[in-house]
Structure formats: C-alpha cells, structure tokens
Amino acid sequence: MPPADDRPTPDTPVAEGLTADESGGRYLIYLLSVFEALRLRELETELRPLSMSVSRNRVLGWLSVNAEATMTQLSRGSMIERTTLTRLLDPMVRDGLVERVRSDADRREIFVRITATGLEHLRRSVLAANGVNDRYRGVLTADEIRAATAVLLKLLSQTRLDDQTFAMLTRRERRRPGQTEGK
C-alpha cells in the first residue's frame, strides 16, 4: 500500500488536467465501479471455499427474505439477468440449495424457494461476506456511512429501475429531487 501522502486528493489530476472536484463527478462514478469490482473479486475469493459465489449468495439472500419468488421477481431482486439466473439455478437445485415449485393457480408459473440446506449455506456465506464488508465499513465514521448511503440512494433514485424494483432493492419508496413526501 502506498504511503498516505501518495494517495489521490481532490486536487490530484484525474484526467486531462482535471481534478476530482473539477471532473463533474465522473471520477466518483469511476471510483465507485472500481471499488465494487475489487470488493466483488474479494468476496468471490472468500466464498469459493464454501462452494458459494456472489450470485448464489444474492439469490439465497433474496429468497431468505421473500419466502418464494417467480423468476421475474428473483431476477429483479437479485439483479441477475433472467437467462443467467436460469443457468445459475440449475446447479443450485441439484445441490439442494433451492427448489422450483409449480404454482397451483397457474401451472405455467414456477416459484423458486430456498431450502434448509440453502439457508445453512447462506448463513456461512454471510459470515464470510460480513468479514470483507466490515473491513471496509470499519474505516468509515458513522457520519461518513450516513452521507455515503444518502448519496448512493440519491444516485439509485435516478436509475431506470421501475419504482417497484427500486423499492424492493432499497426497501424505500423512490423520491426524485424536488419530490415531496407521499408523492
């Protein structure tokens, strides 16, 4: 790790002579994506010995909170494309982590449910993931966490997610800039 005085500051040029403050936020978005890519790589490394992955973890986590889900609901909630999700679920069913169940009301509709084995795998993988995430959270103050959360929720509110998926993912009603409470 480089010494503290070699780290970028808001005055460090980020591109074509622009500093982070002058880049109009482009550097922020870039840094968010770099951080998330590196964090996910580290999580994958921690989860591999548990026969888990970040994607499997997302699916099991979503199902542990939402007893069962259709493929569309699970795709939206886990942020995994539906075709990728189908390929991901096949080995998860084979490993006994989830089960597919036909709807009694509409035999064409399939629900996915977490199993007891899936809950146990999720419990172990959450402990491993928390270790990684806690290490990063540990360098932030409570005020920095609140501020960063507010910024990320504001950015998420501007995405093209439909309001239902936004609420599902953030556990909040979408509020756009200028929108008043309850609208």
DRENDO-1510 file (C-alpha; in Angstrom, 1 decimal, always signed):
<recs>
REC; n; res; u; v; w
REC; 1; MET; +0.0; +0.0; +0.0 .
REC; 2; PRO; +1.5; +3.4; -0.9 .
REC; 3; PRO; +2.2; +5.9; +1.8 .
REC; 4; ALA; -0.6; +8.1; +2.8 .
REC; 5; ASP; +1.0; +11.2; +1.2 .
REC; 6; ASP; +0.9; +9.4; -2.2 .
REC; 7; ARG; -2.9; +8.9; -2.2 .
REC; 8; PRO; -5.0; +11.0; -4.5 .
REC; 9; THR; -6.7; +14.0; -3.1 .
REC; 10; PRO; -9.5; +16.2; -4.6 .
REC; 11; ASP; -6.6; +18.3; -6.1 .
REC; 12; THR; -4.9; +15.3; -7.8 .
REC; 13; PRO; -5.4; +15.4; -11.6 .
REC; 14; VAL; -7.7; +12.6; -12.7 .
REC; 15; ALA; -7.8; +13.1; -16.5 .
REC; 16; GLU; -6.6; +15.7; -18.9 .
REC; 17; GLY; -5.6; +18.0; -16.1 .
REC; 18; LEU; -8.9; +17.8; -14.3 .
REC; 19; THR; -9.0; +17.3; -10.6 .
REC; 20; ALA; -11.7; +15.2; -8.9 .
REC; 21; ASP; -13.5; +18.3; -7.9 .
REC; 22; GLU; -13.5; +19.6; -11.5 .
REC; 23; SER; -14.4; +16.4; -13.2 .
REC; 24; GLY; -18.1; +16.9; -12.6 .
REC; 25; GLY; -18.5; +13.6; -10.6 .
REC; 26; ARG; -17.1; +11.4; -13.4 .
REC; 27; TYR; -14.3; +10.4; -11.1 .
REC; 28; LEU; -16.7; +9.5; -8.3 .
REC; 29; ILE; -18.7; +7.1; -10.6 .
REC; 30; TYR; -15.4; +5.6; -11.9 .
REC; 31; LEU; -14.1; +5.1; -8.3 .
REC; 32; LEU; -17.5; +3.5; -7.3 .
REC; 33; SER; -17.2; +1.0; -10.1 .
REC; 34; VAL; -13.6; +0.2; -9.4 .
REC; 35; PHE; -14.3; -0.3; -5.7 .
REC; 36; GLU; -17.3; -2.5; -6.4 .
REC; 37; ALA; -15.3; -4.7; -8.9 .
REC; 38; LEU; -12.4; -5.1; -6.4 .
REC; 39; ARG; -14.8; -5.8; -3.5 .
REC; 40; LEU; -16.7; -8.4; -5.5 .
REC; 41; ARG; -13.4; -10.1; -6.5 .
REC; 42; GLU; -12.5; -10.3; -2.8 .
REC; 43; LEU; -16.0; -11.7; -1.9 .
REC; 44; GLU; -15.7; -14.3; -4.6 .
REC; 45; THR; -12.4; -15.4; -3.1 .
REC; 46; GLU; -13.9; -15.7; +0.4 .
REC; 47; LEU; -17.0; -17.5; -0.8 .
REC; 48; ARG; -15.3; -20.1; -3.1 .
REC; 49; PRO; -14.2; -22.4; -0.3 .
REC; 50; LEU; -17.8; -22.5; +0.8 .
REC; 51; SER; -18.9; -23.6; -2.7 .
REC; 52; MET; -20.7; -20.3; -3.0 .
REC; 53; SER; -20.4; -17.2; -5.2 .
REC; 54; VAL; -21.7; -13.7; -5.0 .
REC; 55; SER; -24.5; -14.6; -7.4 .
REC; 56; ARG; -25.6; -17.7; -5.4 .
REC; 57; ASN; -25.4; -15.5; -2.3 .
REC; 58; ARG; -27.7; -12.9; -3.9 .
REC; 59; VAL; -30.2; -15.5; -4.8 .
REC; 60; LEU; -30.3; -17.2; -1.4 .
REC; 61; GLY; -30.3; -13.8; +0.4 .
REC; 62; TRP; -33.3; -12.6; -1.7 .
REC; 63; LEU; -35.2; -15.9; -1.1 .
REC; 64; SER; -34.4; -15.9; +2.6 .
REC; 65; VAL; -36.3; -12.6; +2.9 .
REC; 66; ASN; -39.0; -13.3; +0.3 .
REC; 67; ALA; -40.2; -16.9; +1.1 .
REC; 68; GLU; -40.6; -17.6; -2.6 .
REC; 69; ALA; -40.3; -15.7; -5.9 .
REC; 70; THR; -41.1; -16.0; -9.5 .
REC; 71; MET; -38.2; -16.0; -11.9 .
REC; 72; THR; -39.0; -12.4; -12.8 .
REC; 73; GLN; -39.2; -11.3; -9.2 .
REC; 74; LEU; -35.9; -13.1; -8.4 .
REC; 75; SER; -34.2; -11.7; -11.4 .
REC; 76; ARG; -35.2; -8.1; -10.4 .
REC; 77; GLY; -34.4; -8.6; -6.7 .
REC; 78; SER; -31.0; -10.3; -7.2 .
REC; 79; MET; -30.0; -8.0; -10.1 .
REC; 80; ILE; -29.2; -11.1; -12.2 .
REC; 81; GLU; -30.4; -11.3; -15.8 .
REC; 82; ARG; -33.1; -13.9; -16.2 .
REC; 83; THR; -31.2; -16.1; -18.7 .
REC; 84; THR; -28.2; -16.0; -16.4 .
REC; 85; LEU; -30.4; -16.8; -13.4 .
REC; 86; THR; -31.8; -19.8; -15.1 .
REC; 87; ARG; -28.3; -21.2; -15.7 .
REC; 88; LEU; -27.4; -20.3; -12.1 .
REC; 89; LEU; -30.4; -22.1; -10.6 .
REC; 90; ASP; -29.9; -25.5; -12.3 .
REC; 91; PRO; -26.8; -26.4; -10.2 .
REC; 92; MET; -28.4; -24.8; -7.1 .
REC; 93; VAL; -31.4; -27.1; -7.4 .
REC; 94; ARG; -29.1; -30.0; -8.0 .
REC; 95; ASP; -27.1; -29.0; -4.8 .
REC; 96; GLY; -30.3; -28.8; -2.8 .
REC; 97; LEU; -30.0; -25.1; -2.1 .
REC; 98; VAL; -33.3; -24.1; -3.8 .
REC; 99; GLU; -36.3; -25.8; -5.2 .
REC; 100; ARG; -38.5; -25.0; -8.1 .
REC; 101; VAL; -42.3; -25.4; -7.4 .
REC; 102; ARG; -45.1; -25.0; -9.9 .
REC; 103; SER; -47.9; -22.6; -9.0 .
REC; 104; ASP; -51.2; -24.3; -8.1 .
REC; 105; ALA; -53.1; -21.4; -9.7 .
REC; 106; ASP; -51.1; -21.3; -13.0 .
REC; 107; ARG; -49.1; -24.4; -13.9 .
REC; 108; ARG; -47.0; -22.4; -16.3 .
REC; 109; GLU; -45.7; -20.2; -13.4 .
REC; 110; ILE; -42.7; -21.5; -11.4 .
REC; 111; PHE; -41.7; -20.3; -8.0 .
REC; 112; VAL; -38.2; -20.7; -6.5 .
REC; 113; ARG; -37.9; -21.4; -2.8 .
REC; 114; ILE; -34.8; -21.6; -0.5 .
REC; 115; THR; -34.3; -24.9; +1.3 .
REC; 116; ALA; -32.9; -25.6; +4.7 .
REC; 117; THR; -29.6; -26.5; +3.1 .
REC; 118; GLY; -29.7; -23.2; +1.2 .
REC; 119; LEU; -30.3; -21.3; +4.5 .
REC; 120; GLU; -27.3; -23.0; +6.1 .
REC; 121; HIS; -25.1; -22.2; +3.1 .
REC; 122; LEU; -26.4; -18.6; +3.2 .
REC; 123; ARG; -25.6; -18.4; +6.9 .
REC; 124; ARG; -22.0; -19.4; +6.4 .
REC; 125; SER; -21.5; -17.2; +3.3 .
REC; 126; VAL; -23.0; -14.2; +5.1 .
REC; 127; LEU; -20.4; -14.6; +7.8 .
REC; 128; ALA; -17.6; -14.6; +5.2 .
REC; 129; ALA; -19.1; -11.7; +3.3 .
REC; 130; ASN; -19.5; -9.7; +6.5 .
REC; 131; GLY; -15.8; -10.1; +7.2 .
REC; 132; VAL; -15.0; -8.4; +3.9 .
REC; 133; ASN; -17.6; -5.7; +4.2 .
REC; 134; ASP; -16.9; -5.0; +7.8 .
REC; 135; ARG; -13.2; -4.3; +7.0 .
REC; 136; TYR; -14.3; -1.6; +4.5 .
REC; 137; ARG; -17.0; -0.2; +6.8 .
REC; 138; GLY; -14.5; -0.1; +9.6 .
REC; 139; VAL; -12.5; +2.7; +8.0 .
REC; 140; LEU; -15.6; +5.0; +7.9 .
REC; 141; THR; -17.2; +7.1; +10.6 .
REC; 142; ALA; -20.9; +6.8; +11.3 .
REC; 143; ASP; -21.3; +10.3; +9.7 .
REC; 144; GLU; -19.5; +9.1; +6.5 .
REC; 145; ILE; -21.6; +6.0; +6.3 .
REC; 146; ARG; -24.8; +8.1; +6.6 .
REC; 147; ALA; -23.6; +10.6; +4.0 .
REC; 148; ALA; -22.4; +7.8; +1.6 .
REC; 149; THR; -25.7; +6.0; +2.0 .
REC; 150; ALA; -27.7; +9.2; +1.2 .
REC; 151; VAL; -25.5; +9.8; -1.9 .
REC; 152; LEU; -25.9; +6.3; -3.2 .
REC; 153; LEU; -29.7; +6.3; -2.6 .
REC; 154; LYS; -29.9; +9.6; -4.5 .
REC; 155; LEU; -28.0; +8.1; -7.4 .
REC; 156; LEU; -30.1; +4.9; -7.4 .
REC; 157; SER; -33.2; +7.0; -7.5 .
REC; 158; GLN; -32.1; +8.3; -10.9 .
REC; 159; THR; -31.6; +4.9; -12.4 .
REC; 160; ARG; -34.1; +3.4; -14.9 .
REC; 161; LEU; -35.3; +0.8; -12.4 .
REC; 162; ASP; -39.1; +0.8; -12.2 .
REC; 163; ASP; -40.5; +2.0; -8.8 .
REC; 164; GLN; -41.4; -1.5; -7.6 .
REC; 165; THR; -37.9; -2.9; -8.2 .
REC; 166; PHE; -36.4; +0.3; -6.7 .
REC; 167; ALA; -38.5; -0.2; -3.5 .
REC; 168; MET; -37.6; -4.0; -3.5 .
REC; 169; LEU; -33.9; -3.3; -3.7 .
REC; 170; THR; -33.6; -0.3; -1.3 .
REC; 171; ARG; -36.5; -1.0; +1.0 .
REC; 172; ARG; -37.6; +2.6; +0.3 .
REC; 173; GLU; -40.1; +4.5; -1.8 .
REC; 174; ARG; -38.4; +6.3; -4.6 .
REC; 175; ARG; -38.0; +10.1; -4.1 .
REC; 176; ARG; -36.8; +12.1; -7.0 .
REC; 177; PRO; -35.2; +15.5; -6.5 .
REC; 178; GLY; -37.9; +18.1; -5.8 .
REC; 179; GLN; -40.5; +15.4; -5.0 .
REC; 180; THR; -42.4; +15.9; -1.7 .
REC; 181; GLU; -43.2; +13.3; +0.9 .
REC; 182; GLY; -46.0; +10.9; -0.2 .
REC; 183; LYS; -46.0; +11.7; -4.0 .
</recs>
